[in-house]
Amino acid sequence: MSNSIPGWKRRGEAFWREHHERWKRSDLNQREYCEAMNLPLKSFSNWRCMFRREPDPFKRKLLYRRGGLKHTLSHTLSHTLSHTLNHGAYPTSPERPALVVPPPRDGHRRRFSEAERRRIIAEAAQPGATISAVARRYGICRRLLCRWKEELAAPIFVEIVVADGAEP
């Protein structure tokens, strides 16, 4: 009996996936689509549930920058390849002075001697200087400069006199 109705014939996954995609693109509801294509509604619903349980395929996202794209995708010959502040890609200005210390090599850390640390801390302690501006000038983070300040601060000694409690 099931062979007498053409829509009741067993079909494979590719058949139902194609109909599912066509149904999603159409303006018909599920019942109307099945009647128009002569498909059994129950089979279509079962396959639709199976397709819905599948995870969505990964969709590539476009990356946007605030303020739009700043440069073209292909660089000109005069363009520097680096976009970091440390390598001089940005012009120097009063807000962005040139770096005093060269940037570290890839995979290496810069080492500052204790004398250099004290000199940088003294520069940050000058009137009108900010810790952030000095840190940017030397290519280090603000928190590192604060940590150096705590570590290299001279200990404060206070004279304590222990008395027996009687007034002299």
C-alpha positions in Angstrom: 0.0 0.0 0.0 2.8 2.4 0.8 4.2 1.9 -2.7 1.0 3.2 -4.3 1.5 6.8 -3.0 4.6 8.3 -4.6 5.4 10.6 -1.6 5.6 7.6 0.8 8.6 6.0 -1.0 11.7 5.8 1.1 14.2 8.5 0.2 17.8 9.1 1.4 19.2 11.9 3.5 20.3 14.0 0.5 16.7 14.0 -0.9 15.3 15.3 2.4 18.1 17.8 3.0 17.5 19.3 -0.5 13.7 19.6 0.2 14.5 21.1 3.6 16.7 23.7 2.0 14.1 24.5 -0.6 11.4 24.7 2.0 13.5 27.2 4.0 13.8 29.4 0.9 10.1 29.3 0.1 7.3 31.4 1.6 5.2 28.3 2.3 4.6 26.8 5.7 5.5 23.1 6.3 2.1 21.7 5.5 1.7 23.7 2.3 5.1 22.7 1.0 4.5 19.0 1.7 1.2 19.2 -0.2 2.7 21.0 -3.1 5.6 18.6 -3.4 3.5 15.5 -2.6 5.6 14.6 0.4 4.4 13.0 3.6 4.2 15.6 6.4 5.3 13.2 9.2 8.5 12.2 7.3 9.3 15.7 6.5 8.9 16.8 10.1 11.1 13.9 11.3 13.9 14.8 9.0 13.5 18.5 9.8 14.0 17.7 13.5 17.1 15.7 12.7 18.5 18.6 10.7 17.7 21.1 13.4 19.7 19.1 16.0 22.8 19.4 13.8 25.2 22.1 14.9 25.3 25.1 12.6 28.3 25.2 10.2 31.0 27.6 11.2 30.4 31.0 9.5 33.4 33.2 8.9 33.0 36.6 10.5 34.2 39.8 9.0 36.5 41.8 11.3 35.7 45.4 11.6 37.7 48.2 13.1 36.3 51.1 14.9 36.4 54.1 12.6 36.6 52.0 9.5 39.6 50.5 7.7 42.7 52.6 8.2 44.8 51.2 5.4 44.5 49.2 2.2 44.9 45.5 2.2 48.1 45.6 0.1 50.9 47.7 1.5 52.9 50.2 -0.6 56.6 49.9 -0.7 57.1 52.9 1.6 54.8 51.5 4.2 56.3 49.9 7.3 55.2 46.4 7.9 54.8 46.8 11.6 51.9 48.5 13.2 53.1 48.7 16.8 54.2 51.8 18.6 57.6 50.3 19.5 58.8 50.0 16.0 58.2 53.6 14.9 55.2 53.0 12.6 53.5 56.0 14.1 54.9 59.5 13.7 56.3 61.2 16.7 54.5 64.1 18.2 54.3 65.9 21.5 51.7 63.3 22.6 53.8 60.4 21.2 57.5 61.2 21.7 60.1 58.9 20.2 61.1 55.9 22.3 64.2 56.2 24.4 64.8 52.4 24.7 65.0 50.2 21.6 62.2 47.6 21.3 63.0 44.0 22.4 64.0 41.4 19.8 61.4 38.7 19.1 61.3 36.1 21.9 63.6 38.2 24.2 63.0 40.5 27.1 64.7 43.8 27.7 66.8 44.0 30.9 67.0 47.2 32.9 69.8 47.7 35.4 69.0 49.0 38.9 70.6 52.4 37.9 68.4 52.6 34.8 65.3 51.8 36.9 66.1 54.5 39.4 66.7 57.0 36.6 63.3 56.2 35.0 61.6 56.4 38.4 63.2 59.7 39.1 62.0 61.0 35.7 58.5 59.9 36.6 58.7 61.7 39.9 59.5 65.1 38.3 56.7 67.7 38.6 54.3 67.6 35.6 55.4 64.1 34.6 52.9 61.3 34.6 53.8 57.7 35.2 51.9 56.6 32.1 53.7 59.0 29.8 57.1 58.0 31.1 56.3 54.3 30.8 55.1 54.9 27.2 58.3 56.7 26.4 60.5 53.8 27.6 58.2 51.2 26.0 57.1 49.5 29.3 53.8 49.2 30.9 52.6 51.5 33.7 52.2 48.7 36.2 55.9 47.7 35.8 57.0 51.2 36.6 54.8 51.2 39.7 56.3 47.9 40.8 59.8 49.2 40.3 58.9 52.2 42.4 57.7 49.9 45.3 60.7 47.6 45.1 63.3 50.4 44.9 61.8 52.7 47.5 64.2 53.4 50.3 63.0 51.9 53.6 61.9 54.4 56.1 63.4 54.1 59.6 61.7 55.6 62.6 63.5 56.0 65.9 61.7 54.2 68.7 62.6 54.8 72.4 61.5 52.2 74.9 60.9 53.7 78.3 59.8 52.1 81.5 56.9 54.5 81.7 58.3 56.9 84.3 58.8 60.5 83.3 62.4 61.7 83.4 
